[in-house]
Amino acid sequence: MLYKLLVKPLLSLFPPESSTGVLLRMLKGARRIPLVAPLIRAGHSVKGKSLEREVFGVRFSGPVGVAAGLDRSGEFADLFSDFGFSFIEIGSLTPLPQDGEARPRVFTLPRDTALVSRTGNPNKGVQQAISELSRRDRSRSRIRIGVNITAGIRSVTEEAIISDYRTAFAQMYDFADYFVVNLTDTRHPDQGLQADSSLMSDVLDELLEMRLVYDGYKPVLLKVSSDLNPGLLDSVLDYALLSGIDGIVAGGPAGRSVTLNTSAQRLYEIGEGGISGAPAFQGMLETVRHIAARSKGRLPIVACGGILSPKDAQMALEAGASLVEMYSAIWYKGPKIAKKTYDHILHLHDR
Ligand SMILES: Cc1cc2nc3c(=O)[nH]c(=O)nc-3n(C[C@H](O)[C@H](O)[C@H](O)COP(=O)(O)O)c2cc1C
């Protein structure tokens, strides 16, 4: 209620990317004031055995997490933990810092409860993430850290792309509970490296081989877009099943084929970009169902795309997902969405 009445109208006065950053920084600053973090935790903690789960060998205190792109270096991981999120996908990270596309590059579509983004993966590189994550007192927070890695914008040859994934994977290995390999192109969700399946298997084979020599097994997941054509999706899934990939993050932003309430004029003014939020939900749900059926439940699924309410989360879990991630819901509904979702799941369980 507080978020809807006070925080959101204030946020709407500024471009979404800046206002989200300012709000997260303010909340992070407030956490340093004695009693603030415990108070947030007290207001958002939900405990229940039926929420806990082990997925791809990692124990999660609940099935709701933060999607990639909101906290690229992991600096807000403990803040999200206070709000009840049980995992966060940090990144997408590239080995070196990069600025991404020119601003503005994130837009709101309120009539569709959606966001349009064409960020080009701006991030401060793996060293910044390492310094943020090293400062954390891991014993005080149960939040799991998924590290989403991708290739730098200037890496265009196959050799350079593979080298970026290798570097990010090696340097982040000790800081990740699991990895997500992001081969999607958020600007054109139907394209990206997934359209080049030989490059996809070259990248993943390298990482799975590297993992053999490291201490401690870190699950490697692949993020796949709902906009992949069905034949390509099936070949990606067959490869994932054969290669030893530990799971799939399914969904992501939708392409422009979705039907929107926003005027064509406004969409034209905004220009290119993937569409997150409500319009991504149906495609995500169908992809989750398809993956669950094709893999006969052998590939754990993290559903991501248009999950804006506890009921949406329930539908994604019933469709075959083991975990759900949110980005747009945090923008449109506020961080209380994790607690609300847990309350809903517990209520269903107790019925
Ligand atoms: C502004 C913005 C930036 C994003 N950045 C990334 C990113 O760096 N890496 C990534 O894998 N996904 C990124 N995403 C996609 C989200 O992780 C998520 O897949 C997508 O927003 C769909 O979920 P939602 O409908 O809950 O927002 C971004 C999305 C938005 C809106």
The ligand as an SDF file (V2000), in Angstrom:
LIG
                    3D

 31 33  0  0  0  0  0  0  0  0999 V2000
   15.8180   -2.8710  -17.4290 C   0  0  0  0  0  0  0  0  0  0  0  0
   16.0350   -4.3500  -17.5990 C   0  0  0  0  0  0  0  0  0  0  0  0
   17.3280   -4.8370  -17.6310 C   0  0  0  0  0  0  0  0  0  0  0  0
   17.5460   -6.2080  -17.7860 C   0  0  0  0  0  0  0  0  0  0  0  0
   18.8280   -6.6840  -17.8120 N   0  0  0  0  0  0  0  0  0  0  0  0
   19.0520   -8.0040  -17.9500 C   0  0  0  0  0  0  0  0  0  0  0  0
   20.3660   -8.5260  -17.9350 C   0  0  0  0  0  0  0  0  0  0  0  0
   21.3460   -7.8150  -17.7900 O   0  0  0  0  0  0  0  0  0  0  0  0
   20.5210   -9.8600  -18.1230 N   0  0  0  0  0  0  0  0  0  0  0  0
   19.4650  -10.7100  -18.2650 C   0  0  0  0  0  0  0  0  0  0  0  0
   19.6660  -11.9220  -18.3970 O   0  0  0  0  0  0  0  0  0  0  0  0
   18.1940  -10.2440  -18.2480 N   0  0  0  0  0  0  0  0  0  0  0  0
   17.9760   -8.9260  -18.0960 C   0  0  0  0  0  0  0  0  0  0  0  0
   16.6970   -8.4500  -18.0910 N   0  0  0  0  0  0  0  0  0  0  0  0
   15.5700   -9.3950  -18.2400 C   0  0  0  0  0  0  0  0  0  0  0  0
   15.0210   -9.8310  -16.8800 C   0  0  0  0  0  0  0  0  0  0  0  0
   15.9620  -10.5890  -16.1610 O   0  0  0  0  0  0  0  0  0  0  0  0
   13.7640  -10.7070  -17.0810 C   0  0  0  0  0  0  0  0  0  0  0  0
   14.1400  -11.8640  -17.7830 O   0  0  0  0  0  0  0  0  0  0  0  0
   12.6610   -9.9860  -17.8410 C   0  0  0  0  0  0  0  0  0  0  0  0
   12.5210   -8.6620  -17.3820 O   0  0  0  0  0  0  0  0  0  0  0  0
   11.3210  -10.7090  -17.7120 C   0  0  0  0  0  0  0  0  0  0  0  0
   10.9130  -10.7500  -16.3670 O   0  0  0  0  0  0  0  0  0  0  0  0
    9.7840   -9.7440  -15.7860 P   0  0  0  0  0  0  0  0  0  0  0  0
    8.6190   -9.8370  -16.7080 O   0  0  0  0  0  0  0  0  0  0  0  0
    9.5370  -10.2380  -14.3860 O   0  0  0  0  0  0  0  0  0  0  0  0
   10.3750   -8.3680  -15.8000 O   0  0  0  0  0  0  0  0  0  0  0  0
   16.4470   -7.0860  -17.9260 C   0  0  0  0  0  0  0  0  0  0  0  0
   15.1450   -6.5750  -17.8890 C   0  0  0  0  0  0  0  0  0  0  0  0
   14.9230   -5.2280  -17.7180 C   0  0  0  0  0  0  0  0  0  0  0  0
   13.5180   -4.7030  -17.6600 C   0  0  0  0  0  0  0  0  0  0  0  0
  1  2  1  0
  2  3  1  0
  2 30  2  0
  3  4  2  0
  4  5  1  0
  4 28  1  0
  5  6  2  0
  6  7  1  0
  6 13  1  0
  7  8  2  0
  7  9  1  0
  9 10  1  0
 10 11  2  0
 10 12  1  0
 12 13  2  0
 13 14  1  0
 14 15  1  0
 14 28  1  0
 15 16  1  0
 16 17  1  0
 16 18  1  0
 18 19  1  0
 18 20  1  0
 20 21  1  0
 20 22  1  0
 22 23  1  0
 23 24  1  0
 24 25  2  0
 24 26  1  0
 24 27  1  0
 28 29  2  0
 29 30  1  0
 30 31  1  0
M  END
$$$$
